[in-house]
Amino acid sequence: MTQLAQDIIDGNRRALARAITLVESTRPDHREQAVALLEALRAKTDREALRIGLSGTPGVGKSTFTEAFGMMLLERGLRVAVLAVDPSSARSGGSILGDKTRMERLSREPNAFIRPSPSQTTLGGVARRTREAIALCEAAGFDVILVETVGVGQSETMVADMCDIFLLLLAPAGGDELQGVKRGIMEIADIILINKADGDLKPAAMRTVNDYRGALRLLRKRPQDAPGFPKVLPVSALTGEGVEQAWKEINTLADWRKGNGTWNRIRTRQEESRFEDELRREVLARLDRDDRIRTLRERLRDRVSARQISPEAAARQVLDVLDSGTQDKE
């Protein structure tokens, strides 16, 4: 792990890919190695990147925008990592990982790194180990990390807990002012981008921009909002129009947050959220590995299926065994 950590710091892309595969593994021995690797990287480097979350409904053009945005950043001499999360099959758990195929130009650039990951059973639009993948990309020296989520709805907001700036991509004619004031994902967006503002769709896109600008005035301001934010901007991932303006606004907001201490508070919250998330995962994993608990769960599952006991009462029996540390008394 010490050598792998050094290879990542040296910018070895294969080592970075291997490391992300390692942290995504669910094998107990791989988890131990992943923790050792992350600790080794923390001891060797304190690099930080700008973490940008990008979300939106399916078909809105997230991958096309990500490529246009990434190419623009590369022209400015920045190194860009893209963590693209693809939806997985509810039946097989598999994923075609198609987002990378939509970024043909960006994937050929030596200063860009694209890593598609299946969301598997994780909700919130991200993959199970996206937080660790961000840490690995930072250690590898990337300046900007884009987390492109699964196409999400109004309540899937987990990506905002792991990024510094959260972009929400919407399509023209996707709603009116009433849609804009609905709670959930609208409340956590820092910048709302109305994509496909080109050709015949441009008038509809500008009307949507005005609708959402009006809607944002009705939402309560947050402590992390700079004057004039959240903002609504028209962009065209196809032509590139508005992409540079979006980058300018991202920097304006980032500079404001760094200047008044909000940035550090956001980073602290990210680390706390990462700790709580890891703790929950490991507790559940240990429950699955505990033969005593697993046997009890299987027995109670059969009783629940036979309608001999309610799911709530069965769950309480498992929790009672956890509390007491003794065998169940059936």
N, C-alpha and C positions, 0 to 999 in steps of 0.2 A: 504493500500500500504506500510505503514511503517513496518508492521509485515511481509508482503510478502518479502520485501527487506531484512529483517534480516534473514528470512528462507533461502533465496538464498545465502547470505553471509556465513551462517552456513553449506552450502553444501547440502541442502535438494533438492534432484533430482526432486521430485514431484513439489516442488515449482518452480524450474527452468522451468520445462515443462509447468506448468500453466502460467508462466510469458511470455514464448515465444508465447503461444497461445493468450495471451492478446495483445501483441504487433503486432501480425499478423492480429488481428481483424480490420475490417473497420468501426465498429460502432462508432459514435462520442463519446459516453460516455466511450467506451473502450479506445479510443485514449487519452482522458483526463486522465484516470487512468494509461495508459502506460507511458505518459509523467511524471506523478507524481512519478511513480515507478522508472523510469530512473534517475530522479533528486534525489530521495532518495538514490539510490545506489551510485550516484556520490558523494553525501555528506558523505556517510559512508565508502567508500573504494576507493582506487586508484590502485587496482590491474591491472596488464597488462600481457597479454599472448603473445606468439609468434603466429602471425596470418599468416597462410599459405594457399594460394589459389591453388587449383588444378583443371586444366582444360584439355580438350582433346576431340577428336572426339568420337562419340558414338561407343561403343564396343572395345575401346582401353584398357580397364581394369582398369578404375579409382577406382571402388569400391573394386576390388581385391587388388590393390596397397594400397588403403587407409587402408584396414584391416591389411595388412602386415606391413605397416609403423606404424600404431597405436599400434599394438602388440609389435613392437620393442621399441617404446617410453615407453610403460607400463613397459617393462622389465628394463628400466633405471629409474624407479620410478617416471615417469611423469604422470600427469593426462591429459587425452586427450578428447576433445569435437570435434565431427564431425557434421557439418551442411551440410547435403546432399540435394541438390536441384534436384528434379525430374521434367521432362517435364510434362506439363498438357495438357489435351485434349483441342483442339481449339474449340470443339463443346460444351462440358459440363463444362469445367474448372476443371474437376476432374483429379486425378492422382493416380496411384497404389502405389506410394511411395516404389518402389521396391529396392532402394539402400540399405536400412537397412537389407533386407532379405539376401543380399549377404555378409553381415558382421556378420556371425553367431557367430564366436568366439569373436570378439570385442564387440558385443552387450551384451555378458554375463559378461563382466568384470566390477567390481564395480567402478573402477577408469576411466571408459570410459562412455561417454554420446553421444548418436547418436540421432540426430533430423532430420528426413526427412521433407522437406517442398515442396509443389508444386510451380512451378515457376509462375503459373497463366499467366497473360498477361505481366509479366515483361520480358524485353529483357536483353541480356548481360550475360545469363547463371546463374543468381542468382534469389532469391526470393525477394518479395517486401520489406520484413523487415529483410533481412540478417544482415544489419549493427547493428540493435538493438539486434538481437540474439547474435551477437558477443559480444556486451557490456554486456549482461546478463551472458554469459558463463565466461567472464573475472571476473565479480563480484563473480561468484560462485567458483572461485579459480582454474580454469583449467589452466594448464601450456602451452598447445599447442592447438590451435583451427584450425582445418582443414575445409576449405570451399570447398566442392566438387561440382563443377558446373554441370549444364546440359551439355550434349555433344554439343560443340559449333563449330562455324566456325571461319573464319579468322578475322572477324570484331567485335566479341562479347567479349569485354575486360573489362566489368564493375567490375569484381571480383578483378582486379589489383588495383582498387581505394580503396579497403577496406582491403587489406592484406599487410603484411610486405615483404613477399617472395612469388613470383608467380612461380609455377611449371607447365610446359606444358608437358603432356604425349602424346607421339606419338607411332604409331605402325610401325613395320619393313616394309620396302618397301613402305612407305607412300608418298614418293616424292624424288626428287633429289635436287641438289643444287639450281636450279631455284625456286623450291617450297619453299626452305628454306629462300630465300631472299624476298619473298612476304611480303608486309607490313601487318600491323594489329596485330594479336595476337603474331606473331613471335617477333615483336619489343619490346614487354613488358615482355617477359619471362625472368626470372632470371636464371632458370635451366631447360633445356630440357631433359626429360627422355625418352629414347627409350625402351618401355616395351616389354615383351615377348621375351627377349634375352635369350632363353633357347631352348634346343632340336633342331629340324630341322630349327627353325627360327633364331637361334643364328647367323649364317653367314650373313643372310640378315639384322639382327639388327645391326651388327657391320659395315656393309656397310652404313647403314642409319646414324649411329653415325658419320662416317667420312664425309658423304655428308653434314650433318648439321653443323659440325665443320667448314668445308670449307665455307659454306654459311654465318655463323656468322661473319667471318672475313670481309665480304663485308658490313655488317651493321654498321651504325654509333654508336660509343660508347656513353653511357648515363652517366650523372654525378653520378648516383647511382651504377655504375658498378665498383666492385672491380677488381684489376688486375687479368686477366684470366677469368673474367665473361663477359657475360653469358657462361655457360658450357653445354656441351652435354654429358650425361652419359647413359650407358646401364644398365637396371635393369630387374629383373624378379620378378614380384609380386607373381608368382606361387612358385618359389623356395626360394625367399628372397634374391637372389644374387643381390648385388648392392644397396640394401635398406639402409644399414648402411653407405655406401659411400655417398649416397644422403644426409643423415642426417648430416654427417660431413661437406659437402660442404655448406649446409644451415647454419650451425653454423659459418663457416668461413666467409660467406658473411654477416651474421647478426652482428658478432663481428666487422668486418671492418666498417660497416655502423654506428654502435654505436660509434666507436672510432673517426670518423671524422665529426660527426654531421648530416650525411645523414639520420640516423634513425629518429631523431626528426623532420626533414623536411618532411619525409614521413608521420609520424603520424599527423603532422599539416595539411598536404594536405588531409589526410583521414577525419579529423574532418570538414574541410571546405567543402569537397565533401558531407559529411553526412548532413551538414546544408543546402546546396543548394538542395540536393535531397528531404529533408523533406519539404522545402519551396515550391518546385514545386508540391509535392503531395498535400499539404494542400490547395494551391491555386486552383488546379483542383477539389479537394473535395468540396471546398466552392462554386465553380461554379455549381457543381452538386446539391448542397443543396439549391441554390438560386432559389426560385420559379419564379421570374421574368425572369431570364436568361434561366431557363429550358423551360418555355413557349415559349420564343423567339426562342430558338434552335429547338424546335419541329415544330414550324411554318415554320421556314426557311428550316428545313430538308424536309418538305413536298414540298416546292417550288423547292428545289434542285432536288428532285426525279422527279418532273414534268417538269424538264428542263426549269423552268421559271427564274432561276437565277444561276449563276455559283457558285461552292463551295467557290471559293476565295472571291467573292463579299458577299456571305452569312456570311462567317467568319468575314469579315471586319465590317459588321453591328453589330455582337455580340461585337466585340472589341470596336466599337464606343460607344455602350451603356455602356460598362465598363468604358470607358474614361470619358464619360459625366455624368454617374450616372442617366440618365433619360431614360424614356421609348423610345422604337424605334418608329420612325416616318414613318410608312408604309402608 
